[in-house]
Amino acid sequence: MATPKPWIKFTVKDYMSTPEGTRYQLLDGEMIVAPSPISRHQRILFALSVALREFVTRQQGGEVFIAPLDVVLSNYDVAQPDILFVSNARSDIVTEANIQGAPDLVVEILSPGTATYDRGYKQALYSRHNVREYWLVDPDADTVEVLAESQEGLATVASYDAAGTLKSPLLEGLAIELAGIFSRE
């Protein structure tokens, strides 16, 4: 009788040996394949990242990156957030190959294939590794939920709809009109 093989937990080394071009994330040692995002996702990602980058550039506060860019959080966790911000104070985590540690801000744009991970495991992962702020963007509901670090981990501090103006506890003075971000034109 054959003995079943124990579940294999992949490491960062295993992850780094995957073929270039395949969209994987390593979450708790499991390789997760992410399909290419749909066009609405990409439009929102572009508009939101441009608005965030313009603000950060004016403030000279750090750098904004978009996916795909690996964020190495542990030997068993490599995420690729849709958008991330690293402040000047944490700029030492930015390397040529990837981000080595927790960004200050992570933005995930929900899709049917990723929503469970984004609201569950990834929220807990980002909290555990001291991401200071986490935005969950829901393209179906045209909302942005802002979570910030608290004693209980990342907790919701605000929620905005398409008629609102996104503000950030982390980025003082940031104000993004969401009507333009969620525009369907």
WOQUISUL-V410773 format. One record per helix or strand of 3 or more residues. SS is the DSSP state (A for helix, B for strand). FROM is the first residue (numbers start at 1). TO is the last residue. Records with the same first field share a line. If there is no record, write none. Layout:
BEGIN
SS->FROM-TO ; FROM-TO
END
This chain:
BEGIN
A->12-16 ; 39-59 ; 88-93 ; 115-119 ; 121-128 ; 178-181
B->24-27 ; 30-33 ; 62-66 ; 71-74 ; 77-79 ; 83-87 ; 105-110 ; 133-138 ; 143-150 ; 153-161
END
